[in-house]
Amino acid sequence: MYDYLIVGTGIFGSIFAYEANRRGKKCLVIDKRSHIGGNIYTSLVEGINVHNYGAHIFHTSNKDLWEYVNKFAEFNRYTNSPVARYKSEIYNLPFNMNTFNKMWGVTTPLEAKAKIQQQIEEAGILEPKNLEEQAISLVGRDIYERLVKGYTEKQWGRRATELPCFIIKRLPIRFTYDNNYFNDKYQGIPIGGYTQIIEKMLKGIEVRLNMDFFMHREELTALADKIVFTGMIDEFYNYCYGELEYRSLRFETEVLDCENYQGNAVVNYTEYEIPYTRIIEHKHFEFGCESQNVNPKTVITKEYPVAWKHGDEPYYPMNDDRNNELYAKYRALADKEKKVIFGGRLGMYKYFDMHNVVAEALSCVKNEVR
């Protein structure tokens, strides 16, 4: 018998296992994949740490969380500064003075504010009825058309005029020449990749890979006093109220015979006609690693958003009104559970950044394990 059966070796499950083990609890951790780490898994390809399931940059303003993850790996000081490509033109993200200068030739915050306000007034949208109208009423038509519309439509799989307003409640605008995407005080990527963090957390704990919980549900449930479940909450309840919606991703990764393909870790493609949302060049994440500057090869990944269907990996929840109402029904079932704890993006049906998941896992352990 185990104290806890933990389903999933991602951040939430691994932190729970690590902290529970430290407190003397016996844990069994399973994962249906052939490797640990969930979506933060990184592998070494041509001497380059590749983010197999999309880019992951750890960022937080919480010093305690930053110090916690730094116990398991040394982090570099990579700063996330993505650029957007629209019809062969490059714009800085998030929207800042560099963006506005490229778009309109303005050089001062006053000029940029005036240009945006002019376009908002010209649009004359008093009560936005969809995402398109909401975005234009916030940033004007130029920014919307070039940098918001196509990217958002690809991400959600629907036209902007068919998406609800609340998806874009606000759009980040900075009237400074600052290309740092995040406002957080601490930011970086572990030197040597993320997988080592999960390896250290799970050291000394029994882990079974290629183990699908639902294929062995009865026998696995009988092994432990409690279950920590980080998969899809609606699947756990056999979709009894219906299926929640998720978005999935498809990745195309290539090794190229060149030192530098695009000059940046992340380039977003904001035209609807280009099917992928971004290209990641992994070596640029490795700030301060001189070997990457002379490595004659590079690895790139094209990221394609797709509608989730059974058998696909669900990457993030579709938190619109309909899905949130449906989740509330599943949450009511979960609240009655005496033996099951739900955690992570899928278990809690909520979009979390990594630092949010770390905080949730630590809070869960603190409240649960005595």
Buried (B, 14 or more C-beta within 10 A) or exposed (E): EBBBBBBBBBBBBBBBBBBBBEEEBBBBBBBBBEBBBBBBBBEEBBEBBBBBBBBBBBBBEBEEBBEBBBEBBEBBEBBBBBBBBBEEEEBBBBBBBBBBBEBBEBEEBEBBBEBBEEBBEEBEBEEBEBBBBBBBBBBBBBBBBBBBBBBBBBBBBBBBEEBBBEBBEEBEBBBEBBBBBBEBEBBBBBBBBBBBBBBEBBEEBEBEEEBBBEEEEEEBEEBBEBBBBBBBBBBBEEEEBEBBBBBBBEBEBEEBEEEBBBEBBBBBBBBBEBEBBBBBBBBBBBBEBEEBEEBEBBBBBBBBBBEBEEEBBBBBBBBBEEBBEBBEBBBEBBEEEEEBBBBBBBBBBBEBBBBBBBBBBBEBBEEBBE
